[in-house]
Amino acid sequence: MNAPHLSRRLCLLSGLVCATGPLWAQTPSPTWREATIGLQTRGTHHFRYWGLSIYEAELRVAAGFEPTRFAQHRLALGLTYTRSLKGLAIADRTISEMQTLAQRSGQPWEPARVATWQRQLRALIPDVQTGDRITGVNQPMQGAVLFLNETFLGTVEGSDFAELFLGIWLSSQSPQPAMRQALLAL
């Protein structure tokens, strides 16, 4: 092989290494098992909307869990869907419920921040089929990790996101008080 070809290949190879280097430095994605280890079922609830079955919810928590301080605990909220739904519809409904919760509880609702959350949720949440489970795992002071069945979907950073997201089901201002009571086993 002559020198110009070798030089060009080495240059391309070094460019590829530099371009992908940051990918190697990223933290590996947590597995569902790692994220939920040590968590036990606290409560369940079958959610219906206008009489239609939507999902079965399950809250899993660690020992010492305090319902009034749910956002400060590692926990997993799993929703097993009883019907097929579009991911975009799930993401948009989630944002709408978070907004309702923020208004009820007097939490700030910053449009730019919310637009970022909505983009992230729309990108992360796939269409679901009957029997699929989406699990949100709270990482206190960090954000929420999402899984489809046991496959990592991604992370939404920010404890403010996690508190509003999980608050849909767990906050004392939840738009679904019966579900909250069942999940928290109150």
Secondary structure, DSSP 8 states (H G I E B T S, - for coil): --HHHHHHHHHHHHHHHHHHHHHHHS-----HHHHHTT-EEEEEEEEEETTEEEEEEEEEE-TT--GGGGGGS-EEEEEEESS-B-HHHHHHHHHHHHHHHHHHHT----HHHHHHHHHHHHHH---B-TT-EEEEEEETTTEEEEEETTEEEEEEE-HHHHHHHHHHHHSTT-S-HHHHHHHTT-
